Amino acid sequence: MPTFAEARSTLEGSIAIARRDPKADRFFDLSADAFWRSFGAIMFIAPVYLIFVLAEARMAAELVTEPAAPLPGMGVLLVSEMVTLGLDWIAYPLAMYFITRQFGLGARFVAYIIVYNWSSLLVALVMAPPFLLYAAGFLPAELTVLLNLMTVIAVLWYRWLLATEILGAPGMTAAGFVALDVVLSLFINLSIAAALVSPA
């Protein structure tokens, strides 16, 4: 299982990648054992998602004044978010296992997934503040959405950077991998929402 020391080191490494530090890999253990251990990073990421659940519940109550059906409770939203996170956590690496071999990038798959998994902690921490401020009542919904959009653009660029520098994919190919990541996440999110949140 991953340790706090490893999480701290890889968080530093994730920031170093964003800064285009050519020696950022020194913060990561890129061994085969570390590959499986990197999936344990979800333990550090899942608590951050509680912020998204709080914000989602507040936004639903604020924006939907006359719902056609009862709004989902906090428990349903929490289950929806956690199930979505869990499935998303597996789906993209599994898809990339096969795709990277088709593009001749299989040799760097392990390193890429290790960095991708751990960098997800940085992504979650960067995306959380607007939602935390909104959930606490310090930001209006409109500004929260705008800040989130700006953050998402930065995250997409960061994911593209990982695909080019860690995986070694050409620019357009890396953009395709980022698009795949987004599509998979949207599909999983909408599917879980339909199953757990939407009225029967």
C-alpha positions, -999 to 999 in steps of 0.1 A, spaced: 0 0 0 12 36 -7 25 57 22 21 94 30 58 98 22 52 84 -13 22 106 -18 41 137 -7 70 128 -30 48 121 -60 29 153 -54 62 172 -56 69 152 -88 36 161 -103 42 198 -97 77 194 -111 62 180 -143 39 210 -146 70 232 -142 87 212 -170 114 200 -147 135 175 -168 144 156 -136 108 153 -123 110 115 -126 133 115 -95 102 119 -74 86 87 -86 93 50 -81 88 36 -116 92 -1 -107 67 -29 -114 57 -30 -77 51 8 -78 27 3 -107 2 -16 -87 9 5 -56 0 37 -76 -36 25 -78 -37 30 -40 -34 67 -46 -72 66 -48 -71 65 -9 -57 100 -9 -80 113 -37 -113 100 -25 -115 123 5 -111 153 -18 -142 141 -37 -163 148 -6 -159 185 -14 -173 179 -49 -203 160 -33 -210 189 -9 -208 214 -38 -230 193 -60 -257 190 -33 -256 227 -27 -257 236 -64 -287 212 -70 -306 228 -41 -298 263 -53 -304 260 -91 -333 236 -92 -361 255 -76 -390 233 -87 -376 198 -94 -398 174 -113 -387 147 -88 -371 148 -54 -335 157 -55 -310 130 -46 -298 130 -11 -263 134 1 -259 96 5 -269 90 -31 -246 117 -44 -217 103 -24 -223 68 -37 -226 81 -72 -193 101 -69 -174 72 -53 -186 46 -78 -178 69 -107 -143 75 -93 -137 38 -88 -148 28 -123 -129 57 -139 -98 48 -119 -98 14 -137 -113 21 -171 -86 45 -186 -55 25 -176 -72 -7 -189 -80 10 -222 -45 24 -225 -29 -10 -218 -42 -21 -252 -40 12 -270 -4 20 -262 6 -13 -277 -11 -5 -310 8 28 -311 42 12 -302 42 29 -268 38 -2 -246 74 1 -232 65 33 -214 30 23 -203 40 14 -167 58 46 -161 29 66 -176 2 50 -155 23 54 -123 27 91 -130 -9 95 -143 -24 79 -112 -3 99 -87 -8 131 -106 -45 127 -102 -40 138 -66 -26 171 -78 -55 174 -103 -80 168 -75 -63 193 -51 -62 220 -79 -99 215 -88 -112 214 -52 -108 251 -40 -136 267 -60 -160 239 -50 -149 242 -14 -155 279 -14 -189 274 -31 -200 247 -7 -190 270 22 -211 298 7 -183 322 -3 -187 319 -41 -218 321 -63 -226 292 -86 -218 311 -118 -183 320 -107 -177 285 -95 -186 271 -129 -163 297 -146 -134 289 -123 -140 252 -128 -139 256 -166 -106 274 -164 -92 246 -142 -105 219 -165 -86 236 -194 -54 236 -174 -60 199 -164 -64 189 -200 -32 206 -209 -15 188 -180 -28 154 -191 -16 162 -226 18 170 -211 20 137 -194 11 118 -226 38 136 -245 66 137 -220 60 105 -199 44 82 -225 63 97 -254 33 101 -277 33 127 -305 13 158 -299 -19 148 -319 -18 113 -306 -15 126 -270 -45 148 -277 -64 118 -287 -55 100 -255 -67 130 -235 -100 130 -255 -104 93 -247 -99 100 -210 -126 127 -211 -151 106 -231 -146 76 -208 -151 98 -177 -183 114 -191 -197 80 -201 -191 65 -167 -204 96 -149 -236 98 -170 -242 61 -167 -238 61 -129 -260 92 -126 -287 75 -147 -286 44 -125 -283 60 -91 -295 96 -93 -321 99 -121 -357 89 -112 -369 56 -123 
